[in-house]
Amino acid sequence: MSTEEKSLHFIELIIEDSLASGFPQDKLRFRFPPEPNGYLHIGHAKSICLNFGLGLKYNAPVNLRFDDTNPAKEEQEYVDAIKEDLQWLGFNWAEERYASDYFQQLYDWAILMIKKGKAYVDSQSSEDMAAQKGTPTQPGVDGPYRNRSVEENLTLFEAMKKGDFPEGSHVLRAKIDMSSTNMLMRDPLMYRVLHRHHHRTGNDWKIYPMYDFAHGQSDYIEQISHSICTLEFVMHRELYNWFLDQIYDDKKVRPNQYEFARLNLNYTVMSKRKLLQLVKENIVNGWDDPRMPTISGLRRRGYTANSIRKFCDIIGVAKRENIIDVSLLEFCLREDLNKTAPRVMAVLDPVKVIITNYPVGQEELLDAENNQEEEGAGFRKVPFSKELYIEREDFLEVAPAKFFRLSLGNEVRLKNAYIIKAEKIIKDSEGNCIEIHVTYDTDSLSGSGSEAAKRKVAGTLHWVSIQHAVEAEVRLYDRLFIDEAPDSHKEKDFLDFMNSKSLQIIKGFVEPSLSSAKSGDKFQFQRLGYFNVDKDSTAEKLVFNKTVGLKDAWEEKGKKEENSINNALKEINKYFKVGTREERIVIRKAIGETLAGIANYSLLQNSFKKNINNNKTSLLFAQFILKYSSLKSADFEKEDITKLYLMSLRSESTFVRSRALLNLLNLEYDSDFINSFAAEILKLKSNPTKTTTERESEFIEQVLNK
């Protein structure tokens, strides 16, 4: 096998095998089949890149086929958005098709199947049908209408088509095998009655085909050679093939279905239903809200098509489900923007700087490099004057040793400009710094070649000239969820994990070169991150979106929280070693503050679970998580909490036992749960250990009385 062949993913290997077995290359044909019931998201981008990528690799046509078989949920808006997203990603389809193009042919095939005794009209309620289908471990049973005559089925189906029956009254089912181990083969639905307006066929049809019937047959009509789906359709493959068996002509290409692992991204939800909920409940500002994982949302945020294609290429095509860290997507974006985004200066949290020895009324136009990563990007002129804005966080009146920014008595360089030294500050009535008075070294202009210009100073700051600055609205976007798996926790709503700081709108100031920036233009605000011009921006009011920071702040935050957990656990050891109650209170309060400050739900849950073991340090730590963290009792598995309390009450340490008793007293538990530990607590009362203290005995009495 060649080096190139070794790098092929498994779908490409299947295609190579087809070609090696004699399948004509000019018969290769693929499709991307979205349902127009919502906007495409980053998960769809993987499927798009896979299907259209195969088309490019094998010089084969790729159809865009809309699976528009459910008019109750589909809209033309979604069709238009999907086409726009595909074109923006850089892909062109061979033919634009719709499942609705084939409604007559699908109906004719259904009639044929009825005549062959392979389909029948069922008039049961949905509840009766569900019961009749059995369970995964129990076979289904034949329904009362399964053996209707061909004539009766044809009459009923024709009446369904005419709209003579209300929705839910009848369905057409395939007659396969009610005892099949694959429940999808237990007489699946083929058609249902829907009196809904269709975005393309209007009111022509009163019945609509189900996905499993329409999908494979549409592939066959279009002569798709390789029908590529995600893993949730593995069990559908048997049904896909059965439906094809009913119509297949061996003179034509027979489609085959293959499944790959869909994209799962942390800190995100991919369910269209949940994304629609976010839109409908106005939790976000539409499908293209820059916090949404939709392609249109990512585009508006400032993502590039190239970065998304690169991301899909890196994660590859696999057979097994896995979760990809969203930081990889952000890395691909930074890498792309670093090469292409012009560098500009903006100040988002300004404090005023006055250069006291700079001449009043003087202005200079200084040279600033547009992008050192892009050859030929050139320079621009940036105005400099006596009064400037710098970032508030870039100044401290008295700075620690490793503070490499501006502080009283110290020097920094202003980017592309001069070295300044802070001399004094002006404060408001509340003690806040409102002005920094500095002096500048007149010979230190960047690039001038003077000795002063070569002088090394602690740091370099970005700035804007107040006189020339352009005011802008800046929307600081962050991840929409604070938990890495917001829709995976039992008994929790994914909305419980919304990030309250996912959008902050502030007023900032940008250099005047940005006054003519247009919607979609992308920039690096030096030292702050990558930003792009939002579609809401006008000539009178610039609006910028923060696309991504220069560094992965969430990775740093995650490491910080993990370190906080580990450090808190180490502090527990001191709790057992100190000699006085006062010292233990100090340690307990510090640990409590640490745990209360951790927002990562999964991290807290995992830490809790991991520390339920026969170690007094671990048990006390788990009890502290119950007491001080943001999680509620209902957030933990009851089995785990029960195990923790039993082990804690049997611990050799009075501190562990006392904390367990206090938690039983003070946390929100029902009386049945507390009573389940009565026997253990009575043992502690009747047989106190050598370590039992008076305080523990008091807690025992209080719990028993409760």
WOCORUR-V210391 format. One record per backbone hydrogen bond with DSSP energy under -1.0 kcal/mol. NH is the residue of the N-H (numbers start at 1). CO is the residue of the C=O. If there is no record, write none. Layout:
nh: {NH:NH}
co: {CO:CO}
This chain:
nh: {6:8:13:14:15:16:17:18:19:20:21:22:23:27:28:30:32:37:42:45:47:48:49:50:51:52:53:54:55:56:57:58:60:63:64:65:66:67:68:69:73:75:79:80:81:82:83:84:85:86:87:88:89:91:94:97:99:101:102:103:106:107:108:109:110:111:112:113:114:115:116:117:118:120:122:129:130:131:132:133:134:135:140:141:146:148:153:154:155:156:157:158:159:160:161:162:164:169:171:172:173:174:175:177:180:185:186:187:190:191:192:194:196:198:202:204:208:210:214:215:217:218:219:220:221:222:224:225:226:227:229:231:233:234:237:240:241:242:243:244:245:247:248:252:256:258:260:261:266:267:275:276:277:278:279:280:281:282:283:284:286:289:292:295:298:299:300:301:302:303:308:309:310:311:312:313:314:315:316:324:328:330:331:332:333:334:335:336:337:338:340:341:343:344:347:351:353:354:355:356:356:358:362:364:366:368:370:374:377:380:382:384:388:389:390:392:394:395:396:403:406:409:410:412:413:414:415:417:420:421:422:423:424:426:428:431:434:435:436:437:438:439:441:444:446:448:454:461:464:466:469:470:472:473:474:475:476:478:482:488:492:496:497:498:499:502:504:506:508:509:510:511:514:515:517:520:521:523:524:525:526:528:529:530:531:532:533:534:537:538:544:545:546:547:548:553:556:557:558:559:560:561:562:563:564:565:566:567:568:569:570:571:572:575:576:577:578:584:585:586:587:588:589:590:591:592:593:594:595:596:597:598:604:605:606:607:608:609:610:611:612:613:615:619:620:621:622:623:624:625:626:627:628:629:635:636:641:642:643:644:645:646:647:648:649:650:651:657:658:659:660:661:662:663:664:665:666:667:669:674:675:676:677:678:681:682:683:684:685:686:687:697:698:699:700:701:702:703:704:705:706}
co: {2:5:9:10:11:12:13:14:15:16:17:19:18:24:25:61:63:35:293:41:43:44:45:46:47:48:49:50:51:52:53:54:55:30:95:32:97:34:66:67:70:36:75:76:77:78:79:80:81:82:83:84:85:86:62:64:66:98:99:100:102:103:104:105:106:107:108:109:110:111:112:114:113:173:171:125:126:127:128:129:131:138:178:132:143:145:149:150:151:152:153:154:155:156:157:158:159:166:122:191:120:188:118:185:177:182:183:185:172:172:208:206:194:202:198:201:192:190:210:211:213:214:215:216:217:218:219:29:29:256:258:260:230:231:234:236:237:238:239:240:241:244:244:249:225:227:229:318:324:484:271:272:273:274:275:276:277:279:278:278:284:286:289:40:294:295:296:297:298:298:304:305:306:307:308:309:310:311:312:264:325:326:327:328:329:330:331:332:333:334:336:337:370:524:509:390:388:436:386:354:438:355:359:384:382:380:378:371:374:368:366:364:353:464:351:349:391:392:406:400:394:422:407:420:459:418:461:414:412:439:410:437:437:435:432:428:426:426:352:424:354:421:419:441:417:445:450:413:389:387:465:510:508:542:506:544:504:502:497:485:489:493:494:495:480:499:476:474:472:347:470:345:511:512:514:533:518:531:342:529:344:525:525:548:523:545:521:543:534:541:473:532:475:530:530:551:552:553:554:555:556:557:558:559:560:561:562:563:564:565:566:567:568:571:572:574:574:580:581:582:583:584:585:586:587:588:589:590:591:592:593:595:600:601:602:603:604:605:606:607:609:611:613:615:616:617:618:619:620:621:622:623:624:625:632:633:637:638:639:640:641:642:643:644:645:646:648:653:654:655:656:657:658:659:660:661:662:663:667:670:671:672:674:675:677:678:679:680:681:682:683:693:694:695:696:697:698:699:700:701:702}
